[in-house]
């Protein structure tokens, strides 16, 4: 698509873990996604700006600024934007309850969907025991993760030259490690229980860079994923239906459909059969 006038309109858009300010951020893909989708309400579900990395060294290319400007433009055009900070942009938690330029800062939020369901919207780091009780270990893990993303960037540069699609080494490795899989499962259960405690029908969170849309003990668990590895988001359609969008997969499907149309033989003029 690429033009705002042709953008797909949804009721609500949920984005998290953009990690603007890091070399791992897929800002180019994110900007294209924001051109493809508009929403009445936009939730930024934490780790939008990576304060941890920016403190250790400034990195802010034009593409990252373009993403911020695109979001601000959506606000100016009427979108309601709610920013729920995470652990990497925790400096914004000092401003919870305030509004800047039409952007509301909130620690968490109960979102009511079009079909009447109530969802707890929260980043989720509050339920990550490593982040809460061993911050030095969290930072050590963040450094190792940054190195994995550095390798991943080089690998995908080679894949692009070979005409291959994007693939995440770090996401693949994370799901192959038993402890990581166990952690994801425990995180999902903790967040679902918190949603139940607050009387919600489900939870929409981020933090662990693992997109999901599934039922856990009668509640709907949704995770937005990230824009470092998987490039995913959650949208709420106008009937209240929630959907996880994997943008690279959508682009591949779109490209395949366009290729099929190009390769389809043109319809030949009908010929009268000869008796």
C-alpha positions, 0 to 999 in steps of 0.5 A: 500500500504505502499511502495513508489514503489507502490504509486499512482502518482498524478500531485499535492498534497495539504495538510494543517493543519497538526499541527505538534507539537501537540498531536492532529496531526494524524501523523501515518495516515499522514505518511501512506498517504505520503507512498501511494501518490506521486506528481510532486508538493506538496503544504503545505497550512499552519499550518503545524507546530503549533508554537502557541502550541510549544511556550507554551510547546515542543511536538515533538515525533518521528512520527512528525519527520518522517513526516518531513523527508518523505516530505524532501525525496520526495523533494530529489526525485524530487517533487517541494514543495511550503510552504504557511504559515498559522497563526499557522506557521506565523513565516515562513512569515518572509522568504516569497520569499526564498527557503530552501533545495528545499522548496519554501516559498510563501504567496500565489500562483496561481496554473495552473492545467493540464486543464488550470484552475487557482487556488489561493492557500492560507491558508485563515487566512487572511480572518478570522476576529477573527484572523486578529482583535482579536488575543487574542480571536483566542488564547482563541478559540485555547485553547478550541479547543485543549481541544476538541481534548484531549477528542477526542483522549481519545474517539478514544482510546476507540473506537479502543479497541472496534474495531470501526473506527476513529470518530471526536467529535470536527468536529461533534460538530463544524458542529452542532453549528449554528454559526460555520456553518455560519462562514464556509459559510462566510469564503468560500464566502470571499475566493471565492471572493478573487479568483475572484478578482485575476482573478482565476477560483477557490481557494484552502485553509485550515484554518477552518478544513473543507474539501470541493469541490464545486462551489460558484458563478461560482468559484471552492472552495476547502478546504484541510481539516486537519490532526487533525480531518478529515485526508483529502487532495486534489489531482490534477490528470493528467487530471486536475481533483481535488479530495478531499481524505478522508484517513480514508474512503479510508482505510475503503474501502480498508479493506472492499474490502480485507475482501470481497476477503478473504470471497469469496468462492474459485471457485470450479472445474467445474463438468459435469452434470449427465444426 
